[in-house]
Amino acid sequence: MNHDRRIRRVGGFNRDGTRWLVTEAQAIAAIETGRWDLYVEAEGRELPLVVTVSRYGVKYLKTPADPLHPERLLALPECP
């Protein structure tokens, strides 16, 4: 029910094939400071992850294409 509390970690693969995994808080901080740009591959294209704020004042990640809930991010498989 709380779309701003369902994502705990995000991860992916580096260019050399190694995996990376960070907490949602680390990803939010890195995006806000401009350190990282994170993307989700969906519908054959890359969509950037953006930081947004819930009506309760909690920051969370989603794509600009998602109206409220981070549906494209939540549709990805669980990080191992």
C-alpha positions as CSV (number, residue, x, y, z in Angstrom):
1,M,0.0,0.0,0.0
2,N,2.8,2.5,0.8
3,H,4.5,2.9,-2.6
4,D,7.3,5.0,-0.9
5,R,8.3,2.1,1.4
6,R,8.5,-0.9,-0.9
7,I,11.9,-0.4,-2.5
8,R,14.8,-1.2,-0.2
9,R,17.7,-1.7,-2.6
10,V,18.6,-1.1,-6.2
11,G,21.2,-2.9,-8.2
12,G,22.5,-3.8,-11.6
13,F,25.6,-4.6,-13.5
14,N,28.8,-2.6,-14.1
15,R,30.3,-2.5,-17.6
16,D,32.7,-5.3,-16.7
17,G,29.8,-7.6,-15.8
18,T,30.2,-7.3,-12.0
19,R,27.2,-6.7,-9.9
20,W,26.5,-3.7,-7.7
21,L,23.9,-3.2,-5.0
22,V,23.1,-0.1,-2.9
23,T,20.3,0.9,-0.5
24,E,17.5,3.1,-1.8
25,A,18.8,5.9,0.5
26,Q,22.3,5.6,-1.1
27,A,20.8,5.8,-4.6
28,I,18.6,8.8,-3.6
29,A,21.6,10.6,-2.2
30,A,23.7,9.9,-5.3
31,I,21.0,11.0,-7.7
32,E,20.4,14.2,-5.7
33,T,24.1,15.2,-5.6
34,G,24.6,14.4,-9.3
35,R,27.0,11.6,-8.5
36,W,25.0,8.9,-10.4
37,D,22.4,8.7,-13.0
38,L,20.4,5.5,-12.6
39,Y,18.1,4.0,-15.3
40,V,15.5,1.2,-15.7
41,E,15.3,-0.6,-19.0
42,A,11.6,-0.8,-19.8
43,E,9.6,-1.1,-23.0
44,G,12.8,-1.2,-25.0
45,R,14.2,2.1,-23.7
46,E,16.1,3.5,-20.8
47,L,14.1,5.5,-18.3
48,P,15.9,7.5,-15.7
49,L,15.2,7.0,-12.0
50,V,14.1,10.3,-10.3
51,V,13.7,11.2,-6.7
52,T,10.2,12.2,-5.6
53,V,8.5,12.8,-2.3
54,S,5.4,11.0,-1.0
55,R,2.5,12.9,0.6
56,Y,4.1,11.9,3.9
57,G,7.4,13.6,3.1
58,V,9.3,10.4,2.4
59,K,11.7,10.4,-0.6
60,Y,11.5,7.4,-3.0
61,L,12.5,6.4,-6.5
62,K,10.4,6.1,-9.6
63,T,10.6,6.9,-13.3
64,P,9.1,10.1,-14.8
65,A,6.8,7.8,-16.8
66,D,5.2,6.4,-13.6
67,P,2.4,8.7,-12.4
68,L,2.6,7.9,-8.7
69,H,3.7,4.4,-7.9
70,P,7.2,3.2,-9.1
71,E,5.6,0.5,-11.2
72,R,8.5,0.1,-13.7
73,L,11.0,-0.3,-10.9
74,L,8.7,-2.7,-8.9
75,A,8.3,-4.8,-12.0
76,L,12.0,-5.7,-12.1
77,P,13.2,-8.9,-10.5
78,E,14.3,-8.9,-6.9
79,C,18.0,-8.0,-6.4
80,P,19.9,-11.2,-5.5
